[in-house]
Amino acid sequence: MRGYAWGMLGLLMAAPVSAQIAGSYHTRPSQLPFRPDYELGQIRQSIDDGRDNGQLSRRQAKRLRRDAGAVAAAEARAGDRISDAEREQFEARREYLRGQVAAGKIRQRP
């Protein structure tokens, strides 16, 4: 759990730096609709599938669902009017969560 907290802290600290470095290389225009619900729905479905298939333990699935809920709550508080840097930070959080789900599935294989 402690390693997970440090990983999230490192990710949150690195996201603004990477946004500053990217600068003019930003490839996603801010005019595109912000649709986190669809991506988080896919992540939640992946968690459920992993739990049903036995690839994720009950504890792992519970932690990942809780993390997905925290990401969804943060995005809901931000609303639709967010800056490009905030959008990238949310994308990074979803990508990190997606990676945690995949890593959990791999670790559980016999």
C-alpha positions as CSV (number, residue, x, y, z in Angstrom):
1,M,0.0,0.0,0.0
2,R,2.8,2.3,0.8
3,G,4.5,1.7,-2.5
4,Y,1.2,2.5,-4.3
5,A,0.9,5.8,-2.4
6,W,4.5,6.7,-3.4
7,G,3.8,5.8,-7.0
8,M,0.7,8.0,-7.1
9,L,2.6,10.8,-5.5
10,G,5.4,10.5,-8.1
11,L,2.8,10.4,-10.9
12,L,1.0,13.5,-9.7
13,M,4.2,15.4,-9.3
14,A,5.5,14.3,-12.7
15,A,2.3,15.1,-14.6
16,P,2.6,18.9,-14.4
17,V,6.3,18.8,-15.3
18,S,5.6,16.7,-18.4
19,A,2.9,19.1,-19.4
20,Q,5.4,22.0,-19.2
21,I,8.0,20.1,-21.2
22,A,5.5,19.1,-23.9
23,G,4.6,22.7,-24.5
24,S,3.9,23.1,-28.2
25,Y,4.0,19.4,-28.9
26,H,0.6,19.0,-27.4
27,T,-1.3,16.7,-29.8
28,R,-4.8,16.7,-28.4
29,P,-6.7,19.9,-29.1
30,S,-8.8,21.2,-26.2
31,Q,-11.9,21.4,-28.5
32,L,-12.4,17.6,-28.3
33,P,-15.1,16.6,-25.9
34,F,-13.8,15.5,-22.5
35,R,-15.3,11.9,-22.0
36,P,-13.8,10.4,-18.9
37,D,-16.9,8.3,-18.1
38,Y,-16.4,6.1,-21.2
39,E,-12.8,5.4,-20.3
40,L,-13.5,4.8,-16.6
41,G,-16.4,2.5,-17.6
42,Q,-13.9,0.5,-19.7
43,I,-11.5,0.3,-16.7
44,R,-14.3,-0.7,-14.4
45,Q,-15.4,-3.4,-16.8
46,S,-11.8,-4.7,-17.0
47,I,-11.7,-4.9,-13.2
48,D,-15.0,-6.8,-13.2
49,D,-13.8,-9.2,-15.9
50,G,-10.5,-9.8,-14.1
51,R,-12.4,-10.6,-10.9
52,D,-14.8,-12.9,-12.7
53,N,-11.9,-14.7,-14.4
54,G,-9.9,-15.1,-11.2
55,Q,-7.2,-12.8,-12.5
56,L,-7.7,-10.3,-9.7
57,S,-8.2,-11.1,-6.1
58,R,-11.2,-9.7,-4.2
59,R,-8.8,-7.3,-2.4
60,Q,-7.2,-6.1,-5.6
61,A,-10.5,-5.5,-7.3
62,K,-11.8,-3.6,-4.3
63,R,-8.8,-1.3,-4.2
64,L,-8.9,-0.7,-8.0
65,R,-12.6,0.1,-7.9
66,R,-12.0,2.5,-5.0
67,D,-9.2,4.2,-7.0
68,A,-11.5,4.4,-10.1
69,G,-14.1,6.0,-7.9
70,A,-11.6,8.6,-6.7
71,V,-10.5,9.4,-10.2
72,A,-14.2,9.7,-11.3
73,A,-15.0,12.0,-8.3
74,A,-12.0,14.3,-9.0
75,E,-13.0,14.6,-12.7
76,A,-16.6,15.3,-11.7
77,R,-15.5,18.1,-9.4
78,A,-13.4,19.6,-12.2
79,G,-16.3,19.7,-14.6
80,D,-16.1,20.3,-18.3
81,R,-14.1,23.5,-18.2
82,I,-10.6,22.3,-17.5
83,S,-7.2,23.4,-18.9
84,D,-5.1,21.3,-21.1
85,A,-2.7,20.6,-18.2
86,E,-5.6,19.4,-16.1
87,R,-6.9,17.2,-18.9
88,E,-3.5,15.6,-19.3
89,Q,-3.3,15.0,-15.6
90,F,-6.6,13.2,-15.6
91,E,-5.5,11.2,-18.7
92,A,-2.3,10.2,-16.8
93,R,-4.3,9.2,-13.8
94,R,-6.6,7.0,-15.9
95,E,-3.6,5.5,-17.8
96,Y,-1.9,4.8,-14.4
97,L,-5.1,3.0,-13.2
98,R,-5.4,1.1,-16.4
99,G,-1.8,-0.1,-15.9
100,Q,-2.5,-1.1,-12.3
101,V,-5.4,-3.3,-13.5
102,A,-3.2,-4.9,-16.2
103,A,-0.4,-5.5,-13.7
104,G,-2.8,-7.0,-11.2
105,K,-4.1,-9.4,-13.8
106,I,-0.5,-10.5,-14.7
107,R,0.6,-11.0,-11.1
108,Q,-2.4,-13.3,-10.4
109,R,-1.6,-15.8,-13.2
110,P,-0.4,-19.2,-12.0
